[in-house]
Amino acid sequence: QVQLVESGGGLVQPGGSLRLSCAASGSIFSRYTMGWYRQAPGNQREWVAGITSGGSTNYADSVKGRFTISRDNAKNTVYLQMNSLKPEDTAVYYCNLETSWGRPLGSWGQGTQVTVSS
């Protein structure tokens, strides 16, 4: 069972930046596609970005050009660099292993809160 721990969230003004991290336990991390998801109050959880074991990336249209996903397999960690943040980016952000883009596999961590507000 892979455990996932997200961190790096916080309060930021519109136009600001944050970098989220997701640390995974276990030795299987490097073999899997990893994804970032988010859930705003009253909304369903939505897929934000994904990165394959080989480093190919994909993004939801709402964040394309503003967010960048990356991974460090030696550290079992996946990152989400978020720039030009908007109030509509406010949500709890989660990471997970994926079987394919937007198809999570495994248990969810506690997430990290991102609030974009002036």
N, C-alpha and C positions, 0 to 999 in steps of 0.2 A: 504494500500500500504506500503510494507516494504521498508525502505530506507537503503542502504548499503554504508558504508564508509570504504574504504581500506586505510591502512597506513603502514609505515615501510620499504618501498623500499629505494633504494639508489644505490650508486656505490660501488662495492666490487671487490677485486682481485680474480682471479681463485683460487679455493680451500677455499675461505672464506665462511662466514655464514651470513644469515639475518633471521629475524623473522618478518613475515607479520601479521597484524591484520586486522580483518574485524568486524566492529561494526554494528549491525543491530537494527533498531528501531522496536517497536511493540512487542506484547505479543505472537506472534505465532512462534518466532524463535526456541524455544525448541522443537517444534513438527516436525520440518523439517530436512531432510538431507541437509547438506550444502556442497558446493563444491568450490574449487579454480580452476580457469581457467587462461590461459595466451594467449597473442597475440603478436607475434613478427612482426616487420615491413614486409609487403608483404605477411604475412601468415594469415590463418584463425585462429580464436580463438580455442584453444584446451583445453580439460579438463586435469587437473593435479592431483587432489586428491579430495576425498569426505569422509564425516563422517556422519553417521546416528544419529538420535536423541539419540540412545542408546550407541553411541560411537564406532560402528564398522567402520572400515576404508578401503579404497581402493585407489590404486595409479596407475597412468600411468606407463608403463614400463620404460619410460625415466627418471623417478625420484625415482623409487622404491629403497629403501635403503639409499637415501640421504635426502628426504623430509619427514616431519612428520606433519600430520594435527591433530589438537586437538580443543576442544571447551570448553567454560565456559558458560553454560546456564544461570547462575545467572547474568552474565555480558552481555548476548546477543552478545557474541563475539566468532569468530572462528579464529584460528591461523594457520600459515604455517611456520614451522621451516625448513629452507633450509640450508643444509650443503654441503660441497664439491661442491660448485657452479662451473659451467662451463660457458664458453662464450655463448654456445647455450641455456642457461637458460635466457638470456637477453630477456626481454619482458615486456609488461604492464600486471600486475597480477590483476585479478578480483575475487570477490567471488559472489556467488548467492545461493539461495535456489534451491533445486533439487527435481524433482519428482522421479528420479532414477539416478544411476551413469551416469554423463555426460549429463543429460537432465535438463538444467536450467529452472527455473521458475521465472518470474518477471523481473523487470527492472535492468539494469546494473548500477553500480556506476561509479565513475570517474577512478577507478583503481589506482594502484601504480606502478611506473616505477622501474624495477630492471635491472641494467646494470652490467654485469660481464666482466671486462676488466682490463688488466695490464697497 
